[in-house]
């Protein structure tokens, strides 16, 4: 996923329906570029849908897109520190992270 795709998804996921022309205007991008991503990106096809009014919605509403396990688990550290965690400790951190994001 590139930066344009991520920005498009962030707008869709943070709102309550948005048209391609509004996305293009907010991102200062050509509408054909936005439409290319909306209709051709596997990522968009998996995480977004369009209604009969051509408004786009995220399947999961969020104020910002999640970029990795750290967002969910709240865990930020080295690989060595991560490997020292027990499965129960890791699962507890993951559960707390999911609760923070309303999942």
C-alpha positions as CSV (number, residue, x, y, z in Angstrom):
1,X,0.0,0.0,0.0
2,X,1.4,3.4,-0.9
3,X,0.8,6.8,0.7
4,X,-2.0,7.8,-1.6
5,X,-3.9,4.6,-0.9
6,X,-3.4,5.0,2.8
7,X,-4.6,8.6,2.7
8,X,-7.7,7.6,0.7
9,X,-8.5,4.8,3.2
10,X,-8.0,7.1,6.2
11,X,-10.6,9.5,4.8
12,X,-13.1,6.8,4.1
13,X,-12.6,5.0,7.4
14,X,-12.9,8.2,9.5
15,X,-16.1,9.4,8.0
16,X,-19.7,8.4,7.4
17,X,-19.7,8.1,3.6
18,X,-17.6,10.1,1.2
19,X,-17.7,10.5,-2.6
20,X,-14.7,10.1,-4.8
21,X,-14.8,13.8,-5.8
22,X,-14.7,14.8,-2.1
23,X,-11.8,12.5,-1.5
24,X,-9.9,14.0,-4.5
25,X,-10.6,17.5,-3.3
26,X,-9.5,16.9,0.3
27,X,-6.3,15.1,-0.9
28,X,-5.6,17.6,-3.7
29,X,-5.5,14.7,-6.2
30,X,-7.1,14.1,-9.6
31,X,-10.4,12.4,-9.4
32,X,-9.3,9.7,-12.0
33,X,-6.4,8.9,-9.7
34,X,-8.7,8.5,-6.7
35,X,-11.1,6.3,-8.8
36,X,-8.2,4.2,-9.9
37,X,-7.4,3.3,-6.3
38,X,-11.0,2.9,-5.3
39,X,-11.9,0.5,-8.1
40,X,-8.6,-1.3,-8.6
41,X,-6.9,-1.7,-5.3
42,X,-7.2,-5.1,-3.6
43,X,-6.8,-3.3,-0.3
44,X,-9.8,-1.0,-1.0
45,X,-11.9,-3.9,-2.2
46,X,-11.2,-5.8,1.0
47,X,-11.8,-2.9,3.4
48,X,-14.3,-0.5,1.7
49,X,-17.6,-0.6,0.0
50,X,-19.6,1.8,-2.2
51,X,-23.4,2.4,-1.8
52,X,-25.9,3.2,-4.5
53,X,-25.2,6.9,-4.0
54,X,-21.5,6.3,-4.9
55,X,-20.5,7.1,-1.3
56,X,-17.6,5.1,0.1
57,X,-17.5,3.6,3.5
58,X,-14.9,1.6,5.5
59,X,-16.0,-1.8,6.8
60,X,-14.3,-0.8,10.0
61,X,-14.7,2.8,11.1
62,X,-11.6,4.3,12.8
63,X,-10.0,7.7,13.3
64,X,-6.7,6.6,11.7
65,X,-5.7,3.4,9.9
66,X,-3.8,0.8,11.9
67,X,-0.4,0.1,10.6
68,X,0.7,-2.9,12.5
69,X,0.5,-5.2,15.5
70,X,1.9,-2.5,17.7
71,X,-1.3,-0.5,17.2
72,X,-3.4,-3.3,18.5
73,X,-1.2,-4.7,21.2
74,X,0.2,-1.5,22.4
75,X,3.6,-3.2,22.4
76,X,6.6,-1.3,21.2
77,X,10.0,-2.9,21.9
78,X,12.8,-5.0,20.5
79,X,12.4,-8.5,19.1
80,X,14.4,-9.8,22.1
81,X,12.0,-8.2,24.5
82,X,9.0,-9.5,22.6
83,X,10.4,-13.0,22.6
84,X,10.8,-12.9,26.4
85,X,7.0,-12.4,26.8
86,X,5.0,-15.5,27.7
87,X,2.0,-16.3,25.5
88,X,-0.3,-15.1,28.3
89,X,1.5,-11.8,28.6
90,X,1.4,-11.2,24.9
91,X,-2.3,-12.2,24.7
92,X,-3.1,-9.8,27.6
93,X,-1.4,-6.9,25.8
94,X,-3.2,-7.8,22.6
95,X,-6.6,-7.9,24.3
96,X,-6.0,-4.5,26.0
97,X,-4.9,-3.0,22.6
98,X,-8.1,-4.3,20.9
99,X,-10.2,-2.8,23.6
100,X,-8.5,0.6,23.1
101,X,-9.5,0.5,19.5
102,X,-13.0,-0.8,20.1
103,X,-12.5,-4.1,18.4
